[in-house]
Amino acid sequence: MVSSDDLEKAVRRVILENRLIPKGTTVVVAASGGPDSMVLLRLLAGFARDQQWRLVVAHFNHLLRGRESDLDEALVASEARRLGLVFERGEGGVKTHAKQRGLSIEMAARELRHDFLVNVARRYSARCIALGHHADDQIETVILRMLRGCGSEGIRGMRPSVPSEIDKSVLLVRPLLGISRKAIENYAAQKRIPFRRDSSNATIDIARNWIRQSLLPLLEGHGYPSVREAILRMADLLGAEADFVTDTARKLLARSRRPQFDALHCAVQRRLIQLQLRELGVPERHDLIEALRSAPEKLVTAPGGICLWRDAFGLLHTKKSAAPGFNPSSVRLPLSGTRGKAVFDGVTVQWRITKNRMSGADIKRVVGREFFDADSVGSEVVLRHWLPGDRFQPIGMRESAKLQNIFVNAKVPRPERYNKLVAESPGHGIFWVEDLRIGDKFKVRPDTRRILEWRWTRETPQTRP
């Protein structure tokens, strides 16, 4: 962690090297009145002329501590005036908001404060909101997320820069994230920067305060003197790995042709689902992710009542788009003469019957063409879609199986199955399923006298999810 002597240089370097705050931009500085935000305000004010920043000081009064809250606001307003900066204030009934939304006091305060800061940023056309989170805040955040069972993306902790959840055009930046609380308070003392203590930080009823006051000192006193540095290192390592997995998942989602979901590493599978849940605004719960990951095409109910399912390529669909059904339509096709043609549900089928003058080398399977024993097929066929209870014996299999199971094994996405055409010989069974192997009982054999050449083209390609 950075010493107080080098704090100014370190913060300036972090801002410039990571381009946290562009030159010439307007910055909203969130100031609570505590040492971290007051030091951040002083530092940014010192850099502002050189970087041509316009600073707007914003303070949100949570109305939770009576006169203490008012004194916090008065201090921030006074410091803003002394520095010659614009001051904006806001306030909100945190307890009422918490009750209405079913939130903890801490989460309700965060929501109201965030709304206020983003509104200030919009009014002043500010691209950034600077927050005073420091290294010790990061450590406490990582521990809290560990206790909740978060994955690597959560355990990485807070990012130095991240778009606001409310307005993606506004960045939340944390220039002090690599600086310890001790270094910040030492700097405040050296520079005589005024600040106030929040008395609510003294109670250990709040989990973050318990970690700060009890857990970390206990670990440091029982054989883990460098536990804070170790946690920060772990967060950094996991953050890099999380970035790699996320980048891989995003690239896969952007591809028009994707590998089968089952072929992907489980970490990439989880991130694919997580990213899509985020886009849908669905809570990224571990049990939901695992249910979707482990059970393809199974309808899963997410919080809020939304029903989701995953296809063979890892894409999520809502119940509305996952409502394909069996199509009972069919057409009878007499195989009279030597050739013919039919169009059914966007598929053109052409057939021709010839005497068997073909060798095994001539009967090659190519896309859109198959050969059958014409006498086994018979004089009439039925073209239709897959129906419940259909059984099929593909060439090479000793017995027939449910066509549904064959589709599953062939990894044919559920919506696509309902569009697949089958050709059935009445009384003898299915001899052809679009894009699958031919029926074993209808294959060309050495004693075949007549050959049925079967060609098909789909005018409108089936949409793969």
N, C-alpha and C positions, 0 to 999 in steps of 0.2 A: 504493500500500500504506500501511497505517496506521503511524504512528510509535509508538514505545514510550510516549511521553508520553500519547497519547490511547488507548492500548490498552484500558484498563478500560472507558472510555466506549463505545468501538467494539464491544467484545464484548457488553456489556450491551444496547446498542441492537440488535445482530443477534439476540440471544436473544429480546428482547421484541417487536421488529417482525415477526420471522418466526415467532414463537410456537414456537420450537424446544423449549423446556422449559416445560410448563404450570405455573402456580403451584400449590404444595401437593403436588407429585408426588414420588415417589422416583426418584432418578437414580443409576445405576451409572456411576462415573467410572473409565474404563480408564486405568490409570497404569503405564507401563513403567519409569519412572525417568528418562527423557530430559527435556530442557528443555521440549518442547512439552506433554507430559502433566503435568509437575509445575507448570507455569505455569497450565494449564487447571484443575488441582485447586485451586490457591490462589485463582484467580478465582472459581470456582463456590462455594468455601467462603465467600468474601467476600460473594457475592450470596445465599447460602442463607437467612439469617435473614429478609431482606426478602421473598424469594420463597417462604418457607415450604417449602423443599426438604428432603428427607431424602437425604443423600449416603451412598453405599456405595462405598468405594474397592476396586477389583478389580485384582489383579496376576497375570499368568500367567507362570510361569517356564518358558522353553522348554528349559532344561537343555542349552543349546548351547555356553555359554562358561564352564563350570565355576564357579570362584569369582566371576568377574565377574557371572554371572547371580544368584548368591546375594546379592552386595552390592547389586545393583539391587533385589531383593526387600526386603532389609533397609532400604534407604533409603525405599521407598514405605511399608512398614509403620510406620517411625518417624514419617514425616510425617503419616500417618493418625492415629496416636496423639496427636501434638502438636496436631492440629486437632480431636481429640475425635470422630473418625469411625470407623464400622465398617470393618474391613479383611477382605477375602476373598482368599485365594490359591488358585492352581491350578497344576498342572504337567503336562507331557506329553512323551512320547518323540517328538520331532519327526522325527528321522531314521528311526525305525521306521515311523512313520505315512507318511512320504514314500515309503518303499520299498514298503509295502503298497498304497498308492493310486497309485503311479506319478506322484508329484507332485514339483515342485521343493521345496527346503527352505523357501523363502519362502512358497509356497502351502500347504504342509503346516502351517507355523507359523500361518498365517492361519486355516486351518480349525479347528485345535485351540483357538486363542485365541478365535475367534468362538463356538464351542460353549460354552466356559467362561463367557464374558460373558453369553450368553443364559440359561444355567442359573442364574447369579447373579441376573439380572434376574427370572427366574420365581420364585425362592425369596423374593425381597423384594417381589414384585408391583410391580416398577419398570416404568414405561412407556418410559423412555429409557436409552440407553447413550451417554454422552458420550465422544467420541474426540478426540484431540489433533491431527488432520490440519490442516495450515496451507497457506498459499498456495504455498510452494515444493514441498510434497508434491503439490499440485494440478498445478503446472507439469510436474513429472516424470511424473505419471500421464498427462497429456494427450500428452506426447511419446511415451511407451511405447505408448499406444493408437494414435497416428498411425503409428508404425512397424509396428504389427500390421495396419494397414489398416482400422481401425474407422470406422463411419459417424458422423454427427453426434451420435447419442445416446451413443456411446462417447467421442468427442472432447470432449464437454462436460465430462468429468471427473467428479469426485465431487460429489454433491449435499449441501447443508447438512443435509438430513434425508431419510432413506430407510428404509423398513421392513426389518427383518432378513430375510435369506434363509431363516433357520430358523423364525422366529416373526414373522409379519406384524404382530402386536399390539405388538411391541417396536420402537421407533424408534432408529436410529443417528443421532446428531446431532453436528455438527462446528462448534462455535461459533467456532473459530479459522481457518476456511477462507479468510478474507479477510486474514489477518495474515501477514506475512513471517517467515521463520525469524530474520532479523536482529533484527526488532523484538521477537520473543519472547525471544531470548537477552539482548538489552539490558534488557528488563523483569526477567528473572530476576536479572541482575546488580544492578540498582537495588534490587530488593526482597529481595535476598539469599536467593533461593529455591534450595535445594540441588537438584542434578540430577547425573546420571551420563552419560558418553559411551559409546556402544556401539562397541567397537573394530571390530566387523565392518563398520561403515559406511565404514571407511578403504579397504577393498579394492575395486578397480574391476572385479573379476570379476563382480560383481552389476550388472546393467544400470542399475538406478536410481542406484547409486553412480557409475557411469561418466557418466551424464547430469549428475549434480550436480557432479562434480569436474572433468570434462573437457569435455563438449560445451557446456554453458551458458557457462562461462568463455571457451571458444574463440570462440563466437558473439559474446559481449560485447566481446571484444578485436579482432574483425575486422569492425567496422562495424555491429554490432547491439547498441548499449548498452542498449536498452529491450526486449530480446527477451522478458524475463519478463513485463513488462506487456502486450506484444503477444500472447503466448500466452494469458494470462488473458482478455484482451479477446476473442480469437477463440473461446475456450471459452464465454464468456458469450453471444456472438452466435449460435453454433451451438446452444447449449442452448435459447435461445428458439425458434429455428426447429424444433429437434427436438420441443419441447413442442407446437408448433402441429401438426406432422405426426402426432404420437402422438394428440393430442386428436381430430383429424379421423378417424383410423383407428378409434379406440375408438367414436366416434359411429356410424360406418358399421357396425361389428360389432354394435352394439346395435339397429340398425334391422331391422324385419321385412321391409321391401322395400328392396332394395339396388340400386344401379346396376350395370351390367355392369362387371366388373373391368377390361376393356380400355379403358374410358372414363376411368379414374382416372389421375392423375399417377403416374409411376413411383415417386416418393418415398412416396406413400401406398400404392401396391401393396406395396412392400417392407415398410413398417411393418405393414400388415395381416397379412402372412405372419409377420413377426417376432413380433408379439404372440401369434399363435396357437401358434407353435412354443414360445414361453415357457410358455404355459398347458399345453402337452403335455409340458413338461420335456425338449424336444429342443434340443440345442445350436443356437444361432442363427448358423450358419455362412453366409458370404456365398454360397458355391457352391450350398448347399442352397436358400437363398432365391431365387437367380437361376434355378435349375432349376425350382422350383415356379412362379415368376412368369412365366417365358417359355414354359412348356409346359403349357397347360391339359389336365387329365384324363390326364396322363402319370404313371404310377406312379414315384415317386422313393424310393430307399432312403436313409434318414437314419442317422446314427450310432446304434449300438445295434440295428440291424436292423429298425427300424420302417419300414413302407412308407406313404407319404403320396401324396395327389394333391389337386389344386386344381380346384374347379368354376368355372363361368363367372362366379360372383358373388364369387370370392375366398376362399371358405371351404375350409378344409383338412379332409380326411377320411382316416382310417386305412384300411389295407387291408381290415380287417374290414367297415367300412361301405362300402367301395368294391368290393364283390364282387357287383354285379348281373350277371345273365347273361341270355342269350337264353331266351325262354319259347316253347316250341314249340306250346303249346295253341292251338286254333282251333275255330271253329264255322261250319258251313255255314248260310247264310240264304237260303232260296228266296224270290224276289220274286214270289210268286203273288198274285193278286187285285190290289187297288188300294192296300192299306195293310197294315202289319204292325209288329211290335215284337219286340225281342230284348234280353236282358241278358247281357253277357259281361264277366267280370273287372271288375266294378264300374262298367261303362259301359252305360247304357240307350240303345239305338238305335231310333229310330222312322222309318219310311219311308212315303212316299205317292207313287203314280204318277198323274199327271193328263195330260190333253191339253194341248198347248202353246197356251195362250191368254194367255201372259205376254209382256210387252214387256221390253226390256232394263232399264228402270227398275224393274221389279218384282223382278228377280233381283239383290237386294242381299245382299252377304255380311254376315251378323251372326254373333256368337259362338254356336256350337252349331247352325248351319244352313248347308247348302250345296244347290246345285241341279246336277243332272247330266242328260245325255242318256240317257234310260232304255234306249233300244235299243242304245247303245254299251256300257252296263254289262252288259246281258244279263239272263237270268232267274234267275240264282243268283249270290251273292257269298260270299266267305269272309272272315270276321272273324278277325283274328289279331294277333299282335305282330310287331314288326320282327325280321327274321331275317338272318343273314349272306348277303351277295350281293344283297340287295334293291336294285332300281333303280326310280327314280320320275322322271317328267317333269312337274314342276309347270307349271301354266298360265303361258304366257309364255316358257318355255324351249324351244329348238329340238330338244334331244336329252335323252335320259334321263341321269341321273347316279346314282351310288351314294347310297342313302338315308343312309348314314353321313355322307357329305360334306355332304349337304343339312342334316342335323342340326347338324353342326359350324358351317356358315355361318350357320345360324339361331340359333346359340348356345343350343341345347337342352342342358342339363346331361346328362352321361352316364347317371346312374341313371334320369333321367326318360325317356330314349330307350327303354329296355327296357319301360317301362310304356305307351308310346304304342300306340294301336290303329291298324291299317291295314285297309282294305277292298280286296279284290282281286277282279277279274273273271277267273275261270279262263280261261286261254288268252289273255287280253288285257292283263293287268297290273294294277298298283295304281292305283285311281282316287281314293282318299281316304286321307290321313294325318291323324290327329287334330291339330287346331290349326295345320296347315300349309295351303298353297294346294292347290286341287283339281288332279287330273290333266288335262293339256292335251287328251289324246285323248278325254276324256269330258265336255268342257264343252258347254254349251248353245249351239247354232249356229242361224243363221236357218232352216235346213231341219229342225231338230229337231221330231219329231212328238209325242213323249211326254217328259215331264219327271219325273225322280226327285227328290223333295224328301227330303233326308236330314237328320235331326235327331239330336243326341246330347247326353247329360248324364252327367257323371261323379259318381256318388253319393258317393264318397270322393275329394276333391281330391288330386291328386298332391302329395306333399310336396316343395317346392323346397328344396334343400340350402342 
